[in-house]
Amino acid sequence: MRAVLQRVTHARCTVEGQVTGETGPGYLILLGVAPADTSDTARTLAAKIARLRVFSDEQGKMNRSIQDIGGGVLSVSQFTLHADTSRGNRPSFIRAAPPAQAETLYHEFNAALRAQGLPVAEGVFGAHMSLDLCNDGPVTILLDTETA
């Protein structure tokens, strides 16, 4: 799994003019699922994200987790995180999981975040989504379970 984690002051997902999910301070997570990913991968990544210390403490150091600050998550599935651009100019997406597997693991990942005590809003799997966010910092972190 690959996750692009952005620390945000707020984030919102809209599909066809309707807000499908939003959060205040916390994370916007773009999640890409690979064919080798499993339920264990989803739970492990969710636990890592819940404990990751990228929020400022009283001294201004990144020393607090999203759990510590009571933040929320907007989670959006994004197969394009597994794009292969090594040949030609048109990306290949064969490194992304098939849609049925990806959707199942996306929902399992979100459930695992909720099990960590985090409020999770979601995008709409497979839909054309518009995302509005304010990246706080900016802080953007790439997490990849294949290299972690």
Secondary structure by P-SEA (a helix, b strand, c coil): cccccccccbbbbbcccccccccccccbbbbbbcccccaaaaaaaaaaaaaccccccccccccccccccbbbbbbbbbccccccccccccccccccccaaaaaaaaaaaaaaaaaacccccccccccbbbbbbbbcccbbbbbbcccc
